């Protein structure tokens, strides 16, 4: 009996020891798993942090480049960049990132003063160091390019966009091969093609709304900087914002309403002074007559002309004749007002282009501007005047292929017409009075277009992880 008791106690001890060993093994494995999970989560956390630090470095460098301010970078806005040849560099320290981590980001802006086709490049090399000596490194490189001036179909930087009654906004691409030397592709709308729903109408604030559609239909997007949009729910048709997959029963697709849009405003770009290669002209009506006479015999290299005063085109032979641009990329500076009325017309022949810089008011009436290239990039009107009271008015029923930018004056479309291109103003853009059903077709190739003597801020076109 005594031997059996001892054997039983030995068995219990052995079982207990085995159970303790299994428990210790399980506990050790659990602790190892906890350590591994903690290490993994720490690594994931700081890999995310180092990427965010590299991205913050890209934004820091982009701000310095666009503002051309190289002396106030870093968390305290007190560090200066160093210059070596065509490059600028800086190292920024971030001592308190949490969890015992410190950070550093080294920034290089290569070719900082470069011009196209070679634009600047930003390299942001970020390092996070933990108190146990572990380091996390991430390097991002951004290839830059100028932002498009006309990235939206219809946009107001500081005010609103409105339609008096109805209208239509959609899009197409006149240059799908990205080769401006080829003929423009004619506008066509395909209800199943997403590219035909790429137009953006961007408005800021009319006191209540950013964009007022009433009964207009936007095949694309509306963005309002957080303000609501106004649209008709009882008229026929209703106001609509649609995409190619928007259900028919949905009038305003919430997926196509944005809160912000990039709009190059006057604070971030400016007009450079145009050198005049052709003669200067003065007077009211006589200026266009003299200009027409000069163009008839001028060499194609003389492309920049200046009118010292108003330019009024009435279509009256020998007094105020029409203007035809042929065989040249012409730039016209008007120090006063530009007016087309009566039988007046500007014609841009298929082998030409025209950029007009107007210091005063703009009134496009009469027979308008006949852009025979059918390429909106070949007809650009820039209103550079400082007044916000007067407006750029379009009162012609003729179709318009082109772009209009007004730095300070509102743009007021007062007649039904077919518009192919884009409109941008620092003030309101509205379709008023007789423009009850305008057709507006945005050319998406404008997002790749560059315009002479206009500087837009840099944006990152391509981001690469090195």
C-alpha positions as CSV (number, residue, x, y, z in Angstrom):
1,X,0.0,0.0,0.0
2,X,2.8,2.4,0.8
3,X,4.5,1.7,-2.6
4,X,1.2,2.4,-4.4
5,X,0.8,5.7,-2.6
6,X,4.3,6.8,-3.5
7,X,3.8,5.8,-7.1
8,X,0.5,7.8,-7.2
9,X,2.2,10.9,-5.7
10,X,5.0,10.6,-8.2
11,X,2.6,10.4,-11.1
12,X,0.8,13.5,-9.8
13,X,4.1,15.3,-9.5
14,X,5.1,14.3,-13.0
15,X,1.7,15.5,-14.4
16,X,2.1,18.7,-12.6
17,X,5.6,19.3,-13.9
18,X,4.4,18.5,-17.4
19,X,1.5,20.9,-17.1
20,X,3.8,23.6,-15.7
21,X,6.2,23.0,-18.6
22,X,3.3,23.3,-21.1
23,X,2.1,26.4,-19.4
24,X,5.5,27.9,-19.4
25,X,5.9,27.1,-23.0
26,X,2.6,28.6,-23.9
27,X,3.3,31.7,-21.8
28,X,6.7,32.1,-23.4
29,X,5.1,31.7,-26.9
30,X,2.4,34.3,-25.9
31,X,5.0,36.7,-24.7
32,X,7.1,36.2,-27.8
33,X,4.0,36.8,-29.9
34,X,3.3,40.0,-27.9
35,X,6.8,41.2,-28.4
36,X,6.6,40.4,-32.1
37,X,3.2,42.1,-32.4
38,X,4.5,45.2,-30.5
39,X,7.6,45.3,-32.7
40,X,5.5,44.9,-35.8
41,X,3.0,47.6,-34.8
42,X,5.8,49.9,-33.8
43,X,7.5,49.3,-37.2
44,X,4.2,49.9,-39.0
45,X,3.5,53.1,-36.9
46,X,6.9,54.6,-37.7
47,X,6.9,53.5,-41.3
48,X,3.7,55.5,-41.6
49,X,5.2,58.4,-39.7
50,X,8.3,58.5,-41.9
51,X,6.2,58.5,-45.0
52,X,4.1,61.4,-43.6
53,X,7.3,63.2,-42.7
54,X,8.6,62.8,-46.3
55,X,5.3,64.0,-47.6
56,X,5.4,67.0,-45.3
57,X,8.9,67.7,-46.7
58,X,7.5,67.7,-50.3
59,X,4.9,70.3,-49.2
60,X,7.5,72.4,-47.5
61,X,9.7,72.5,-50.6
62,X,6.8,73.1,-52.9
63,X,5.7,76.1,-50.8
64,X,9.2,77.6,-50.8
65,X,9.4,77.1,-54.6
66,X,6.0,78.6,-55.4
67,X,6.4,81.5,-53.1
68,X,10.1,82.0,-53.9
69,X,10.8,82.3,-50.2
70,X,13.9,80.3,-49.2
71,X,14.6,81.8,-45.7
72,X,11.7,80.7,-43.5
73,X,11.3,76.9,-43.7
74,X,11.0,74.4,-40.9
75,X,8.7,74.1,-37.8
76,X,9.8,77.5,-36.6
77,X,9.8,79.1,-40.0
78,X,13.4,80.2,-39.4
79,X,15.7,78.0,-41.5
80,X,17.3,79.0,-44.8
81,X,18.1,76.9,-47.8
82,X,21.5,76.6,-49.3
83,X,22.2,77.0,-53.0
84,X,24.6,74.9,-55.0
85,X,24.5,75.5,-58.8
86,X,21.0,74.8,-60.0
87,X,19.9,73.1,-56.8
88,X,18.7,74.2,-53.3
89,X,18.9,72.0,-50.2
90,X,17.9,72.1,-46.6
91,X,17.8,69.7,-43.6
92,X,15.0,70.1,-41.1
93,X,14.9,68.5,-37.6
94,X,11.8,67.4,-35.7
95,X,12.9,66.4,-32.2
96,X,9.5,65.4,-30.7
97,X,7.6,62.9,-32.7
98,X,6.3,60.8,-29.8
99,X,7.2,57.3,-28.6
100,X,10.8,58.5,-28.1
101,X,11.2,59.2,-31.8
102,X,13.1,62.1,-33.5
103,X,12.9,62.9,-37.2
104,X,14.9,64.6,-39.9
105,X,14.1,65.4,-43.5
106,X,16.6,66.5,-46.1
107,X,15.1,68.3,-49.1
108,X,16.6,69.0,-52.5
109,X,14.9,71.1,-55.2
110,X,16.8,70.3,-58.4
111,X,16.7,72.8,-61.2
112,X,14.8,75.3,-59.0
113,X,14.9,78.1,-61.6
114,X,14.2,75.7,-64.5
115,X,11.8,76.4,-67.3
116,X,10.0,73.9,-69.6
117,X,10.4,71.4,-70.9
118,X,12.8,70.6,-67.9
119,X,10.9,71.5,-64.7
120,X,12.1,71.3,-61.1
121,X,12.2,68.1,-59.1
122,X,11.8,67.7,-55.4
123,X,13.5,64.9,-53.4
124,X,12.4,64.5,-49.8
125,X,14.6,62.0,-47.7
126,X,13.0,61.4,-44.3
127,X,14.6,59.6,-41.3
128,X,13.0,58.7,-38.0
129,X,15.3,57.4,-35.2
130,X,13.9,55.7,-32.1
131,X,15.6,55.8,-28.6
132,X,16.6,52.2,-29.0
133,X,18.7,53.1,-32.1
134,X,16.3,51.7,-34.7
135,X,15.9,53.9,-37.8
136,X,13.1,54.2,-40.5
137,X,13.9,55.8,-43.8
138,X,11.6,56.9,-46.7
139,X,12.6,58.9,-49.8
140,X,10.0,60.4,-52.1
141,X,10.7,62.3,-55.3
142,X,8.1,64.6,-57.0
143,X,8.4,65.5,-60.6
144,X,6.9,69.0,-61.0
145,X,5.1,70.9,-63.7
146,X,3.1,74.1,-63.9
147,X,-0.5,73.8,-62.8
148,X,-3.1,74.2,-65.6
149,X,-4.6,77.6,-65.8
150,X,-7.8,76.2,-67.0
151,X,-8.2,73.1,-65.0
152,X,-11.9,73.7,-64.6
153,X,-14.7,74.3,-67.2
154,X,-16.2,77.4,-65.5
155,X,-14.7,78.7,-62.3
156,X,-14.8,81.7,-60.0
157,X,-11.9,82.0,-57.6
158,X,-13.6,84.4,-55.1
159,X,-17.3,84.6,-56.0
160,X,-19.9,82.4,-57.6
161,X,-21.0,80.7,-60.8
162,X,-24.7,80.9,-61.8
163,X,-27.1,80.1,-64.7
164,X,-30.1,82.3,-65.1
165,X,-32.4,79.4,-66.2
166,X,-30.9,76.4,-67.9
167,X,-27.9,75.2,-69.9
168,X,-25.6,72.3,-70.4
169,X,-22.0,71.7,-69.4
170,X,-20.0,68.7,-70.6
171,X,-16.5,67.9,-72.0
172,X,-14.4,66.4,-74.8
173,X,-10.7,66.2,-75.7
174,X,-9.6,68.2,-78.7
175,X,-6.1,66.8,-78.5
176,X,-6.1,63.2,-77.4
177,X,-2.6,62.5,-78.8
178,X,-1.3,65.5,-76.8
179,X,0.2,66.9,-80.0
180,X,-0.8,70.5,-80.6
181,X,0.6,70.4,-84.2
182,X,-2.2,68.0,-85.3
183,X,-5.7,69.2,-86.2
184,X,-8.2,69.6,-83.3
185,X,-10.6,66.7,-82.8
186,X,-14.2,67.9,-83.3
187,X,-16.5,68.0,-80.3
188,X,-18.7,64.9,-79.8
189,X,-20.6,63.6,-76.8
190,X,-20.8,59.9,-76.0
191,X,-23.1,59.1,-73.0
192,X,-21.0,56.0,-72.1
193,X,-17.6,57.8,-72.3
194,X,-16.3,59.0,-68.8
195,X,-14.2,61.6,-70.6
196,X,-17.4,63.4,-71.6
197,X,-18.2,63.9,-67.9
198,X,-14.9,65.5,-66.8
199,X,-16.1,69.2,-66.7
200,X,-15.8,70.9,-63.4
201,X,-17.9,73.9,-62.4
202,X,-16.2,75.6,-59.4
203,X,-17.8,78.4,-57.5
204,X,-16.9,80.0,-54.2
205,X,-19.5,82.1,-52.5
206,X,-22.5,84.4,-53.4
207,X,-23.3,84.8,-49.7
208,X,-25.2,81.5,-49.5
209,X,-24.3,79.3,-52.4
210,X,-21.2,78.6,-54.4
211,X,-22.9,77.5,-57.6
212,X,-26.4,78.3,-58.7
213,X,-27.6,75.8,-61.5
214,X,-31.3,76.5,-61.6
215,X,-32.3,74.2,-64.5
216,X,-28.8,73.7,-65.9
217,X,-27.3,70.2,-66.3
218,X,-23.7,69.5,-65.5
219,X,-22.3,66.3,-67.0
220,X,-19.3,66.3,-64.7
221,X,-18.6,67.8,-61.3
222,X,-19.6,70.8,-59.2
223,X,-17.3,72.0,-56.4
224,X,-18.2,74.8,-54.0
225,X,-15.5,75.1,-51.3
226,X,-18.0,73.8,-48.7
227,X,-20.9,76.0,-49.7
228,X,-24.2,74.4,-50.9
229,X,-25.3,74.4,-54.5
230,X,-28.7,75.7,-55.6
231,X,-30.6,73.8,-58.3
232,X,-34.2,73.5,-59.4
233,X,-36.2,70.5,-58.2
234,X,-39.5,71.5,-59.7
235,X,-38.7,73.0,-63.1
236,X,-38.5,71.0,-66.3
237,X,-35.8,69.9,-66.5
238,X,-34.5,69.8,-63.0
239,X,-31.0,71.0,-62.2
240,X,-28.7,68.1,-62.6
241,X,-25.2,66.9,-61.8
242,X,-24.5,63.6,-63.4
243,X,-21.9,61.0,-64.4
244,X,-22.0,58.2,-66.9
245,X,-23.1,55.7,-64.2
246,X,-25.5,58.0,-62.3
247,X,-28.9,56.3,-62.1
248,X,-31.6,58.1,-64.1
249,X,-33.7,58.8,-61.0
250,X,-30.8,60.6,-59.3
251,X,-30.8,64.3,-60.4
252,X,-27.8,65.5,-58.4
253,X,-25.2,62.7,-57.8
254,X,-23.6,63.3,-54.4
255,X,-20.5,61.5,-55.5
256,X,-19.9,64.4,-58.0
257,X,-20.2,67.2,-55.5
258,X,-16.8,68.3,-54.2
259,X,-15.7,70.6,-51.4
260,X,-12.6,72.1,-53.0
261,X,-11.0,72.8,-56.4
262,X,-7.6,74.0,-57.4
263,X,-8.1,77.4,-59.0
264,X,-5.0,79.5,-59.9
265,X,-5.9,82.9,-58.5
266,X,-4.2,86.2,-58.9
267,X,-2.3,85.7,-55.6
268,X,-0.3,82.8,-57.1
269,X,0.3,83.8,-60.7
270,X,0.9,87.0,-62.7
271,X,1.3,88.3,-66.2
272,X,4.7,89.0,-67.4
273,X,5.3,92.1,-69.6
274,X,5.1,91.2,-73.3
275,X,7.9,92.6,-75.5
276,X,6.5,94.3,-78.5
277,X,8.0,93.1,-81.8
278,X,5.5,94.8,-84.1
279,X,4.4,98.4,-84.3
280,X,2.4,100.3,-81.8
281,X,-1.0,101.9,-82.7
282,X,-3.0,104.6,-81.2
283,X,-6.5,106.0,-81.5
284,X,-10.0,104.5,-81.3
285,X,-11.2,103.3,-84.7
286,X,-8.1,104.1,-86.6
287,X,-6.0,101.6,-84.6
288,X,-7.7,98.5,-86.1
289,X,-7.4,99.9,-89.7
290,X,-3.7,100.6,-89.2
291,X,-3.3,97.2,-87.6
292,X,-5.0,95.4,-90.5
293,X,-2.9,97.2,-93.0
294,X,0.3,96.3,-91.1
295,X,-0.6,92.6,-90.8
296,X,-1.2,92.4,-94.6
297,X,2.5,92.9,-95.2
298,X,4.1,92.0,-91.9
299,X,6.5,89.1,-91.7
300,X,5.3,86.2,-89.6
301,X,8.1,86.8,-87.0
302,X,6.4,90.1,-86.0
303,X,3.9,88.6,-83.7
304,X,3.3,91.0,-80.7
305,X,1.4,94.2,-81.4
306,X,0.2,96.9,-79.1
307,X,-2.8,99.3,-79.3
308,X,-2.3,102.4,-77.2
309,X,-5.9,103.0,-76.4
310,X,-9.2,101.3,-77.3
311,X,-9.6,98.7,-80.1
312,X,-13.1,98.8,-81.6
313,X,-14.1,96.4,-84.4
314,X,-17.3,97.3,-86.2
315,X,-16.9,95.6,-89.5
316,X,-17.0,98.9,-91.4
317,X,-14.7,98.9,-94.4
318,X,-12.0,101.7,-94.4
319,X,-13.2,102.9,-91.0
320,X,-13.2,100.0,-88.6
321,X,-12.7,96.8,-90.6
322,X,-12.7,93.3,-89.4
323,X,-9.5,91.7,-88.2
324,X,-8.1,88.5,-89.7
325,X,-5.1,86.6,-88.2
326,X,-3.2,84.4,-90.6
327,X,0.1,82.6,-90.7
328,X,1.2,83.7,-87.3
329,X,0.9,83.1,-83.5
330,X,-0.2,86.6,-82.8
331,X,-0.3,88.4,-79.5
332,X,-2.2,91.6,-79.2
333,X,-1.9,94.1,-76.3
334,X,-4.8,96.5,-75.9
335,X,-4.2,99.2,-73.4
336,X,-7.8,100.3,-73.4
337,X,-11.1,98.6,-74.1
338,X,-11.7,95.8,-76.6
339,X,-15.1,96.0,-78.3
340,X,-16.6,93.9,-81.1
341,X,-20.0,95.0,-82.2
342,X,-22.2,95.7,-85.2
343,X,-20.9,93.6,-88.1
344,X,-17.5,93.3,-86.4
345,X,-15.6,90.0,-86.3
346,X,-12.1,88.7,-85.5
347,X,-11.2,85.7,-87.7
348,X,-8.4,83.2,-86.7
349,X,-7.5,81.2,-89.8
350,X,-6.6,77.5,-89.5
351,X,-2.9,78.2,-89.5
352,X,-2.9,80.9,-86.8
353,X,-3.5,81.6,-83.1
354,X,-4.4,84.7,-81.1
355,X,-3.8,85.8,-77.5
356,X,-5.3,89.2,-76.5
357,X,-4.3,91.0,-73.3
358,X,-6.8,93.7,-72.5
359,X,-6.2,96.3,-69.7
360,X,-9.8,97.7,-70.0
361,X,-13.2,96.3,-70.5
362,X,-14.1,93.5,-72.9
363,X,-17.3,93.4,-74.9
364,X,-17.6,90.6,-77.5
365,X,-20.6,91.2,-79.6
366,X,-21.3,91.5,-83.3
367,X,-20.2,88.4,-85.1
368,X,-17.8,87.5,-82.3
369,X,-14.5,85.6,-82.8
370,X,-14.4,83.0,-85.6
371,X,-11.7,80.6,-84.5
372,X,-11.4,78.4,-87.6
373,X,-8.9,76.1,-85.9
374,X,-11.7,74.8,-83.6
375,X,-9.0,74.5,-81.0
376,X,-9.8,76.5,-77.8
377,X,-6.1,76.8,-77.0
378,X,-5.6,78.9,-80.2
379,X,-7.8,81.8,-78.9
380,X,-7.1,83.2,-75.4
381,X,-8.4,86.4,-74.0
382,X,-6.8,87.7,-70.8
383,X,-8.4,90.7,-69.0
384,X,-5.7,92.2,-66.8
385,X,-7.5,95.3,-65.5
386,X,-7.8,95.9,-61.8
387,X,-11.5,97.0,-61.7
388,X,-14.0,94.6,-60.2
389,X,-17.0,96.8,-61.2
390,X,-17.1,96.5,-64.9
391,X,-17.3,93.1,-66.6
392,X,-16.2,91.0,-69.5
393,X,-19.4,90.7,-71.6
394,X,-20.2,88.2,-74.3
395,X,-23.3,89.3,-76.2
396,X,-22.7,87.6,-79.6
397,X,-24.8,84.6,-80.6
398,X,-21.8,83.2,-82.6
399,X,-20.0,80.1,-81.3
400,X,-16.9,80.7,-79.3
401,X,-13.8,78.4,-79.4
402,X,-11.4,79.7,-76.8
403,X,-10.7,80.6,-73.2
404,X,-11.3,83.8,-71.2
405,X,-9.5,84.7,-68.1
406,X,-10.4,87.8,-66.1
407,X,-8.2,88.6,-63.1
408,X,-10.6,91.0,-61.4
409,X,-13.6,91.7,-63.6
410,X,-16.6,89.4,-63.6
411,X,-17.5,87.4,-66.7
412,X,-21.1,87.9,-67.9
413,X,-22.4,85.7,-70.7
414,X,-25.5,87.5,-72.1
415,X,-26.4,85.4,-75.1
416,X,-27.2,81.8,-76.0
417,X,-24.3,80.3,-77.9
418,X,-22.2,77.2,-78.0
419,X,-19.0,77.6,-76.1
420,X,-15.9,75.3,-76.5
421,X,-13.2,75.9,-74.0
422,X,-13.1,77.4,-70.5
423,X,-13.9,80.5,-68.4
424,X,-12.0,81.6,-65.3
425,X,-12.5,84.8,-63.2
426,X,-11.5,86.2,-59.9
427,X,-15.1,87.4,-59.6
428,X,-18.4,85.9,-60.6
429,X,-19.1,84.0,-63.8
430,X,-22.7,84.0,-64.8
431,X,-25.0,83.2,-67.7
432,X,-27.6,86.0,-67.5
433,X,-30.4,87.8,-69.4
434,X,-30.7,86.1,-72.8
435,X,-28.3,83.2,-72.0
436,X,-31.2,80.9,-71.0
437,X,-29.9,77.7,-72.5
438,X,-26.1,78.0,-73.3
439,X,-24.2,74.9,-74.4
440,X,-20.8,74.8,-72.8
441,X,-18.3,72.1,-73.8
442,X,-15.0,72.0,-71.8
443,X,-11.9,70.9,-73.6
444,X,-10.0,68.6,-71.2
445,X,-6.8,69.1,-73.3
446,X,-6.6,72.5,-71.6
447,X,-5.3,70.7,-68.5
448,X,-2.0,70.2,-70.4
449,X,-1.9,73.6,-72.0
450,X,0.6,76.3,-71.2
451,X,0.1,80.0,-72.1
452,X,2.9,82.4,-72.8
453,X,3.7,85.1,-70.2
454,X,1.4,83.5,-67.6
455,X,3.0,81.8,-64.6
456,X,1.0,79.3,-62.6
457,X,2.3,77.6,-59.5
458,X,4.0,74.2,-59.6
459,X,2.2,71.0,-58.8
460,X,3.4,67.5,-58.4
461,X,2.7,65.6,-61.6
462,X,4.3,62.3,-60.7
463,X,5.4,60.9,-57.3
464,X,8.0,58.2,-57.1
465,X,9.2,56.2,-54.0
466,X,12.9,55.7,-54.2
